[in-house]
Amino acid sequence: MPSIPAPRALALALALALVALLLAATSSPVVAQTTPAPTPAPAPAPGAGSASNTTTAPAGQCIPYKGIACSKFVNYTISSSLPIEAIEKAFAAAALPEPEMNALLRFYPKCADAFQRWACTSRYFKCEGTGSSVTQSRPCVSVCTDVTAYCTTPFFLANRTNMIPQCDTPTVRAATDRTDKCVRPAAPLGSLVENRACPEPLLPHPRGELNPETNRGTATGGTCFGQCCIPCPAINAFYPKGKIDALNMGAVYVRGVSSVLALFVLLSYLFLPNKRKHPAIIVLFFSLAQTFWMANIWFGFPAPKRVQCAWDAATAVSSPIIQAKMNNNVLCAVQGTFIMFFAHLAIIWACYLVMNLHLSAVWRSNFLERHFHVTSLVCWVWPLVFTIWAYLAGAVEFNSGATCLVSADWSNALFFYPLLAIVGPAFVIHLVTFYSIARASIRESVSVETSQVNSQTGSRSGKDPYYGYSSNGQTYSQSMASGPQQSGGSSGAAKGKHVVKAVKVQWRALLLAMQLIVSFMIFWVFYFFEMKKLKINGTEAWFKSWVSCISANNGQDECANRISPDVPSFPLMVFSDLVVSTPGIVLFIIFGARMSILYEWRTWFAEGCCMRRRKRDQPYANYI
């Protein structure tokens, strides 16, 4: 199944979109808040803030603060000579709109608190004394550094670093104090603003808002921004509640059935007689790859989150917010490595089937049989190389669907492009083969074709070599190679009969191979064109709309419906999952659901349990 962007990229994108929403309408007024407004007191010299905590006030008295903007932060007396009305108007002009303030309070409440503390205390110095002995006390430098600690990440991601106070510059040092007599609100940070719960479907971060891993989008907080996190798996949040979970469980059941049916074909070719010779052994190896590819789904049964989310060793449960990688989930590492190997292996053997038909039908060559040990070795080494590469690069992780594979950054280099380099030529070869078949069919009349096929391949008593037998007791390649000479050489009719014969005995294998190749191409096209919609950089209009919708408490379903045209199509997602979940079922239909297989199993059990040998000419013994 398709993939979502890496956790780090998602965290950066979320924070970027959030802060852009918060600050878009207030850039110039808010910038004005970051630099302390001039006070009536004489400006101290640079660096004076570290020497004294007080300045002599001009004419005026200390009066209680009766404003509104800083009522939660200024609980001390201020100088009566301050232009309070002008300062309050500046605060009102710079106030965030209600939706943006809701978002800030939900996601970054400590940042909101720290920023307002700094804005208020740097404008309203604390006034003490009476008459000529009135003095004003400046805010602690820690009030400034709190803004740096809690607001640097969102402001940086919004490209508004000019809003972050530079606490070590002379101007700011002059407005702050580094002694124990400085002014700082006593209430814990975050308690002076309304700390609102994370909106659905987001979850509270277990380590809180200020966490270096959260702010930097690493493994621990990779899907988090501020105090809220997108639940694991992250892709679920962009669709109505339960929709992706239902799709994943459906994929688990379909692939489970597919793995069982593929296993039946594998056991049939492994134990039944005459099915371990060329070309039937190709189907044996193909069914082996299919079985283990489909069986990887059992790692996540019955709860796909076992491989989708990181494993928390401390609580012995899957993490609610962290997506799985090979370094935090052993099941994900094993599953992704196995899928890499057996998916490569299955598609390579499918292409091998196509090539085998092409050589025998078009070129009348048994090259693959004569060099089977070498050519089959290539089929086994190819997937091994890319699997080891993915493991050493640490590229295995969960992206989407119900399984782990390789990360979005590595998927093309390690999975899609190498397989496309094989599938593309195989598809072209398949077209060439069918062109030859079409030309051969034109050369023969229906009556001649029927009689010649019956005489050369036998009637129903001759078996498809992919089921373990060839006509007249010969191996398939021998009959193919000798057929043209026996029938008169290179005449058009003989060549046409030869091609038709090859198709007659190999159409099942060809159909199986083409089904897998087409499935791969459908999945790749969906992944390439649809899943890239979820590569978020934070500037997309749909993503901003989703963040705004979520922060307004509209609910997951409503917000998902608003962005449905801009995310991967759910029906196409279902279709792509279906085509890569059913190859084992198709394998069973083509090669396993046959009376001949059932009869041979009955014979095998009879010989094994009753020590009896059945003759080959008994009824159904050669039934195809």
Secondary structure, 3 states (H helix, E strand, C coil): CCCCCCHHHHHHHHHHHHHHHHHCCCHHHHHHHHCCCCCCCCCCCCCHHHCCCEEECCCCCEEECCCCCCCCCCCCEEECCCCHHHHHHHHHHHCCCHHHHHHHHHHCHHHHHHHHHHHHHCCCCEEECCHHHCEEECEEHHHHHHHHHHHHHHHHHCCCHHHCCCCCCHHHHHCCECCCCCECCCCCCCCCCCCCCCCCCCEECCCCCCCHHHHHCCCCCCCEECCEECCCCHHHHHCCCCHHHHHHHHHHHHHHHHHHHHHHHHHHHHHCCCCCCCCHHHHHHHHHHHHHHHHHHHHHCCCCHHHHEEEECCCCEEEEEEECECCCCHHHHHHHHHHHHHHHHHHHHHHHHHHHHHHHHHCCCCHHHHCHHHHHHHHHHHHHHHHHHHHHCCCEEECCCCCEEECHHHHHHHHHHHHHHHHHHHHHHHHHHHHHHHHHHHHCCHHHHHHHHHHHHCCCCCCCHHHCCCHHHCCHHHHHHHHHHHCCCCCHHHHHHHHHHHHHHHHHHHHHHHHHHHHHHHHHHHHHHCHHHHCCCCCCHHHHHHHHHHHCCCCHHHHHHHHHHHCCCHHHHHHHHHHCCCHHHHHHHHHHCCHHHHHHHHHHHHHHHHCCCCCCCCCCCCCC
